[in-house]
Each structure stands twice: as structure tokens, then as C-alpha cells.
Amino acid sequence: MNWKTVCDGLSAVERFCAAVEVSGVEYDSRRMGRGDVFVAMRGEATDGNRYIEAAIAKGAMAVVTDSREAYEKLRREHAGVGAALVERRRRALAEVSAAVMGHPERGLALSGVTGTNGKTTTAFLLEAMLRSVGRTCVLIGTIETHVGDEVRVSPHTTPESRDVLEIFADGVKVGATEAVMEMSSHALEQERVWGLAVDVAMFTNLTQDHLDYHGTMEKYFAAKARLFEGVGSPAPRVAVINGDDGYGRRLITENRQSQMMRYGLEPLNGDYRAEDIRLQAGETQFIFKTPNGDALMRSSLTGRVNVYNLLAASCAALARGMTLEEVVAGAASGAQVPGRFEVVPSSNDMTVVVDYAHTDDALRNLISLARELVKERSGRVITLFGCGGDRDKTKRPRMGRAAGEGSDLVVLTSDNPRSEDPMEIINEALAGVRETATRCIVEQDRAAAIEIAIRAAKAGDIVLIAGKGHEKVQILREGTVPFDDVAVAAGVLREIA
């Protein structure tokens, strides 16, 4: 593509439209290829403007920068290289990537889901429903990325716009017509989804998280709300919002641009509701009430929290043109979501579950579900958890209190301590556990802690291993090491069989 054509769609302060052809886009100079456009990104750790010369040496034919000094240097010293000076680098990255890749986003109907808890499961459910009626999909989320039938590792919940658009382009090549994305508050605020026209937007809930980044709940909410305003694009055609959530009700009140689909359990809060809910391990069923009829919905997912996830995905599927009968059949065919109430296979007469719960609200919901499941056998709930380092410290004692209030035994350990001292994190969470009367065992080594929790269990008990879910590594001050909660738990279960 001619650089001038790219420039025509770029919001630039100044530009130099050199007569060059460009064939790709990169923001990491290490990945540059000949003919690429280099977008010099200023990140948290480094400034891409420092690598402009390296990018040109590797074959960059054009450079986009938010530094006037860098732009003027380019004009003086590299007259044959296209250049653009922009105010907002992430918007520019999205605009350049979309143009160079031929606007693949225009070939996909995009459904986006945001919220504190439930994004991953809701996205998986919606994709499963869409696939059940023969639609080829792209899925971008926390656990993994799907391009048609291909499964890829997801390095981030919501990647940079260039990477999203490349995935979309790959999807279009294999015939995809639908895309489902988790959209994190970071990505919405940082405009990593700039210019993506969302057809159906979903809001699951909002509880305290990421205040290390956003600072206040109001700013956290404002970041989530951007999905429903449109990030460099019109507001979504349809807004699917949890009416039982206080912040959801605010979105409903403030949103006047989209067709509204309210869901919930309370009659006053939802036009799409679940009634006559029946829960047991490995099965959830309820009457799905809609303005256009009711149906019995069954799913292999477990727990009340998944009733909400099923409602959100079902509303979105209806908004994407599926019939009520097709939605119900699609929900019944949905597979287990890795690391979301994932039961570890065992021949022992106890249940071991791995779950991603990493906020006090998610932990409380998880423990409440476990309590329901052990009630008939008078079993105990043993909860293992830790708190992430370099993240919101204020939630640590609240997570400890949530674990202590609902469990019969708490095992407190490390999660991903990152650059922090693991014992300092543990002690901050321990303060919350100590506000309850629940016995707590502290073991810094996560593998050893998992063994302690499982060996403490008896027939009829349930062991919850919370916090890391699907993750396959543990992030320590010394570096990243392989670690899989499911694999560690399975190993212990084999030893005691």
C-alpha cells in the first residue's frame, strides 16, 4: 500500500507523504521487517522513539511518532522515509494498522464484553453459541485466542490494536464473520480498541479491582463505560447490561444511544431473567424468561455466578440473530472454560477445584457456591488463595476476610508476587483472615500449600485453589517459572489415591 494512502486516513499533526510502499505495521523495533511502518510507542518501561534508527536500519519505510524532536530529525536525516507526527500514538497505531491491513474489522460483527468478573466465561459461552449454528468466529480473551478452529496463546486480555487487527485479518482469511472480545478497563482507557465498531457490548459487573492503575472506583467505572460510548467509533447497536449490578443500573440510566437488553435475577432489573434456578456440581438449569417467550436452559457450568454469565451470553446471541431455541441448544453444548471452576479429576471422595477468582467479590462467590455443593454431605470448604504483587494492595485484607468468613480452613500462600516480597503480601492478606475465627495455615511455597490443602481434606470436602486459574506460570521477583495449579493438584491426588 502507498504511504500517502495510509496518511489520508491518519489523524496527524504533520505528515510527510514520501512516495514509498508499505506492507506491514510494527511498534516493536525487534520485529521490524522491510517495508513496515514503525509506530514509536511510549510504553511504561521504554520509549519507542529511542529505536527509530534501529527500525529504519531494519527496513522501515515510514515512521509514526508523537515526538516533534524525533519527527524533525526524521525529516532532516531520512528524506526517503515517510513520517507522521501525531498527538495520540495508540490512536495512530490503530488507524495505520487498519489501513495497511485492509480494514479487516469491517468484515466482522464484533461483540465486546467488559466487567470485573465473568468476562472470560461469557466470551467463551457466546463463541460456543455462535459456533453451534455454524458461524466461524474469532475469540480474543484472557485464556486463549481462537481464529476459526485454531487455538493460540493469549499474552494479554486485550492486545494492542495492531495485534487485534492482525488476528481479525487472519480470521477473515478463514471465513470468520463474528468476533468476540474481552475488553479490559486498561485497554478501553488506553484506547487499544480504538476505531473498532462494536455491534453488541456486554457488561457483567463491577467490583473493586485494578485501583493500583485507575486510582478510584469512579475512574475504573468510567473506563468500563467507554465501551458503551464507542472508542473512536459509534456507540454499540445493542447494550447487554446486568441490571442486578449497581454500576450496571447506572449504565442503563446513562445509555440512550443503544438498544438495551437488561438481564438479571430480580424482576425489576431485567427483561431477560433466570427463574426456578437449580444448581448442582457440573450442572446449572433455569427457566430463561424473555419478552418473546421462555425456555428451559441447561449448562454444564456450575453455580449462580454462571447463571449471570449464561444470561449475558444468551442476550448477546439473541442480539446477533440467533433464535431462542438455538441459544438454548448452544448453551447446552458449551465446553468447560479452563481455570473457571475447573474440577481436577480424582478417584478420591473429595472435590478439588481450580478457579481464577482473584478479587474479594469473586472469592466470596466461589466459596458460596462451594458451600452449597457440600451442604448435603456436611462437607467442609477448604480455600487456598494468595494475592498478586504489584497490584491493588487494598484488596488483600478484604480477600483474606472473604476467605475466612466462608471457609472452614484457609491456606494462605503466594500467587504471582512479582517484584514484591511474598511474605509481605501474605501478611497483608492474613490481617483480613484474622478478623474471622477461621483457622489459617500459611505456606509461602504454592506447590507445598496445594499439597497441604488437599491432604487436609476428607471425604465430602471441597478444596478451592483460587487465584491463578488457567495460568501456566508463576511470576516471581527472580523471574517467571512454569507453574500449573491443575497439574500440581492432580499430582497430589495421584499420590494419595
N, C-alpha and C positions, 0 to 999 in steps of 0.2 A: 504494500500500500504506500502511496505517496505521502510523505510527511506533511505536505500542505493540506491534504485532505483530512489528516488527523487534526491538524491545527484548527481547521474550520469548526470542529466540534469541541474545542478545548477552551475553558474559561481561563484565559491567560491575561496577565497584566501587560506583558510584551511577548513577542514571538519573532523568531527568525525562521522563515519557511524555506530552508535550503532545499534544493531540488534533489532529494535523496529518497530512496525507497526503504521502508521499514517493514520488518516481518515478525517482530515479537516485542514483548514488554518485560522488563525486569526491574525490581527495586533492590536486589542483592547483586552487587558487582561480581561476586564469585560465580554467579550463574549466567553471566552475560554470554551471548553468542553474537556472531557477526550479523549486523542488520537490525539489532534490537534497539528499542528506546529504553534509556535508563532514567527511571524516576528516582531522584535523590531524596530519599525519605529520612527525616529526622526521627529516630526512634528513642526509646527510653534509655538505651545503653550507648548509642552511637549516632553520628550524623552522616547520612549518606553523601552529603556534599564533599566529604573528605575523600570519596572514592570515585569521583567523576573522571579523573585522569586514568585510573585503572580500568574503568568501564570503557572509555574511548580506546584504550590500548587493546581491549579485547574485542573491539569491533562495533561499539555503539555508534549508530548513525544519527541519533538525536538524544538530547538530554532535557529533562524537565526538572526545574529547581525552584525552591522558594527563597533562595538567597540571591539578592541583587549582585553581590560581590562575585558569586560563582557565575551568574549569568553574563556579566560584563567580561569576565575573564574568558569565558567560552567564546564570546563574540570577537575578542581580540586575538585569541590564540588558536581557535579551531573554526575557521571560516567555512569549512566544508561540512560542519556538523550542525544539524538542526537544533534549535534551542527554544525553550519557552520558560518564562518567568511567571510563576503562579503564586497566589496567596494561600491556597489550601491544598497541600500536597496530596492528601488522601482523596479528595475530590478529583484532582488531576489524574491520579493513578487509575481511578475508576473510569474516567472519561477516555483516557488514552487506551486503556486495556479493552474497553468495549469497542472502540473504533477499530483498533488493529485486529481484534479477533472477530470482527464482523457482526457485532451485537448479538451474541448467542442468547442473551437474556430475553430477547424479543420472541424467541421460538419456544419459550417455556412458560406455563402458567405456574406462578410462584406462590406457595403457601409458606408463611413465616410464623414461627412460634416463639414467644418470649415469656418470661416469668422467672421466679426464683427456683421453684421445684416443678418437675414434671415435663420439662421441655423435651428431653430425650425420648421418654416413653411415648409422649403424644406424637412426636415426629415419626417414630417407628410405626406406631399404630396407623397413622394417616397414610404413610407409604404402603403399608401392608394392605389397607383397604383399597387404595388406588390400583395396586398391582393385581388385586384379586379380580378386578374387572378388565384386566388385560392392558392397563396403561403402563408404558415404560417410564421409569422415574429416575430422577437424581435426588439423593438424600445427602445433606451435609449436616453433621452434628458432632456431638462430643465424643461418641464412642467410635464411630466409623463413617466413612463416606461411601455411598453407593452410586455407581454410574451404570444404569441398567442392571445387569446381573453381576457386575464386577464390584468387589468389596475392597476398599482401600483404607489405610490407617488415617485417622483424623488427628493432625497435630494440634489443632485448636478447635474450640466450639464453633467459632465463626472466623474463617481465614481472612486474609487481606483480599480486597476486591479483585485484584489481578488473578489470584488463585481461585476465587469463586468463579470468575468468568471462564477460566481455563477448564474447570470442571464442567461448567454449563456447556461449553463448546464440545467437550468430549461426549456429553450426554446427547446433545443434538445429533452428533455423528452416528450414534447407535439408535436413533429414533425416539429419544425421550421427548415427551410433551408436557411432563409435570416435574416440578422441583419442590422439594420440602426442605426447609432450612430452620435450624435453631438459630435464633438471633440474640446474642448476649447483650447485656447492657453496655459492656465495653465497646462492642462492635457498633452498636447504634450510636453511642456518643462519639466514637472516633470516626464515624462515617465510613466504616469498612464495607457497608452495604449501599453506598451512595449510588443513586440512579437506578436501583433495582425496583421495578414496579411490582409491588406485592398485590396479588389478587385477593387472597384470604389471609388475614392476620389473626393470630390466636394469642390470648393472654391467659396464663394458668393461675397465677397467684403472685403475691409479693410479700416476702418476709425478710428480716434483716440479713444481709449478706453484702459483701464487697464494699463495706463502708471504708475500708482502707484506701479504696480508689475514689468512690463517689463522695465520701465525707458525711453526707446526711441521707436519711431515707427519702426526703423530698427530691434531692438530686438524683438518687437512684431511680425513683419513680419517673422522674422527668425523662431519664434516658430510655426507660422501657416505653414510655408513652410516644416516643418518636416514631416507633413502628406504625402507630395508628394515625400519625400526621403525614407520613410519607417522608423518606430521607432522600431528598433530591428527586422525588417522583410524586405523582398524585397520591392521595390517601387511598388505602385499600378499598376494593369494591365491597368486601364483606369483613366485618369485625366480629370475631367469635370470642366472647368475654365471660369469665367466671363471675357470675352475679353474686355468689356467696362470699366473695373476697371483697374487703373494704376498698382496696385500691381498684379492683375491677369495677365496682359501682361508680367510682369517680370517673373512670374511663368511659363508662356507659353514659354518664351525665354530660361529660365534656365532648363526646364524639357526636358530631352532627353530619359528618361527610360520608360515612359508610353505612351500608345496610347492616343492621345489628342483629346478632344471634346471641341471646343471653342463655347461659346454661348454669345449672346448679342443682342442689337438692331441695332447697326451700322454694315453695310455690311462688312466693312474691319476687324471687330473684332470678327465675329462669323460665323462659318459654320452652326450653328443651331440658327435660328433667329426668332424673332416675327415681323410680318409686319401687317399693317392695324389694329392697336390696337384700340379697342373700350372699353371704361371704363364707368361704372355707378355703383351706390351703389348696392352691392350684386351680381355683375356680371362683369366678365372680359372675353373678347374674342379677338382672334387674329389668323392670319394665321401662323402656325408653319412650318417654312421652314427648310428642312433638305436636306442633299446631296442625300437622297434616296426618296424624294417626299415631298409633302406639305399636310397639313391637317388643318381644322378649329378646334381650341381649345377653349373650353368654361369652365369657372370655376365660382363657387360662391364666390371666393375670390375677394377682391376689391383692385384696384389700380395698378399703374405702378410698384411699388416695387414687387408686387406679379407676375407680368409678368416675372421678373427675377427669382423668386423662382420656378415658373412653368417650365421655361426653364431648370433650373438646375436639378430639379427632373425628368423632361421628358428625358433629356440626360442620366441621370443615369439609368432610367428604360430601355431605349433602350440598354444601355451597359449591363444590366442584362438580356438581351434576349427577352424583350417584343417587339411586333410589334408596328408600328406607330399607327395603329387602336386601339390596346389595351391601349396604353398610353393615347390617346385622351379620350377614354371611362373612363379610371381610373381617369383622371383629373376631368372629369365632375361629378364623384361620390364622390369626396373628401369632407370631412366634414369641418366645421368651426374649426379653431385652437383656443383654449381658450386663451384669452388675446391678440390676434393679430387682430386688427381692429374688435373687438367684439362689435356688436351693442346691446345695452341694450334695451330689449323690452319695448315699451311705447305706450300709446294711445295719447300722446301729439304730436303736429305737429312740432316736433323738433327731431333731431337725437343726441343720446348720445353714444359715442364710448369709449371703454376701450382698451388701447394699451400698449405694453411693451416698446415702444420707450424710451430709456434712454441714448442716445448719441445725440449730436447736429445734426449729419447727419440723424439719424433715425427720430428725431423730425421734421427736415425740410421736409423730405419725407412725413411724416404723415400729416403735415399741408398743404403741397402742394396738396395732394390727397383730403383733406377736402375742400380746396378752389375750386377744380374742381367740387366737388359734390354740393356745394351751389351756384355755379355761376348762374344757370338758374333761381333760385328763389331769387337772390340778397340777399342771407342769409349771416350771419356773422360766423366767426370761433372764438370760444372761447376755449382757450387752458389752461388747468390746468397741471402743472408739478412740480416736485421737483427734487433734486439731492441726490444721495446716499452718506451717510457718510463713512469715512474710505476708500474712493476710490479716483480716479484721480481728484484732485481739479481743474486742469487747464481747464477741460471741462465745469465747472459750468457757467462761464460768456458766453462761446460760446453757451451753451444750452439756456441761457437767451436771447441772441441776436437772435438765430434762432426762438425762440418763439415769440419775439417781432416783428421781421421782417415779419412774415407770418400771424399773428393773428390780430383780431380786439380788443380782450380783452385777457389779460393774468391773470391767477390766480396762484400765486406762493405759494407753500406750502411745507410740508415735504414729503420725500419719505421714505427711511429707514435711519434715521440719525445715527444709530448705536451708537458709543461712542462719537460722536461729538455733539456740541450744535446746535440744529435745526436752530436757528435764524442766527448763523454764516454762515451756509451753504446757507440759503435763501439769505442773504445779498450778498454773492459772486455771486450767480446767478442773483440777482437783478441788479448788476452792468452792466450785459450784456443787460438786458431788457431796462435799462435807456439809452442805446446807440441808441435806437429807439424811435419813438414818440408814441408808443402804451401804452394805459392805463394799469396799472398793479395793481391788488389787492393782498395784502399779507395777508395770513391767515395760521398760523402755523399748526393748527389742520386740518388734512387732511379730516376728515368727514365733518367738517364745511365748508372747502374750496370747496368740491364737491357740497354741497348744494348751496353755493354762485354762483358757475359757472352755475349750472343748472337753478337756479331761475333768472339768468341774461339773459337767452336765450329766444328768441321769435320764433314764427313760421318761419320755413325755416332755422333757425340757426343750426349749428352743434357744439356740445361740445365734446372736446377731453380730456379724462382723461388719461394722459400719465405717464409712468414710471414703474408701478408695474404689469400691465397686469394680468396674471394668478395667481399671488401670493395671498395667503390667510392669511398672517400675516404681521405685521409691526414690524421692528426691532428697538427698542429704547435703549437708554442708560440704562434704568431701566429694560429692558428685552424684550421678544417677546410677542406681543399681537395679538389676532385674528383681521384680517382686510381684507376685500374683496371689492375692488373698485366697482365691478359689483353689489354686494349686497347693498352697500351704495347708489349707484346711483339709483338702482331700487326702494329703499325705498323712496328717494326724489321724484322720478317720480310719485309714487303712491300718495304721499301727495298732489301734485299739479294737479293731474288729474281732 
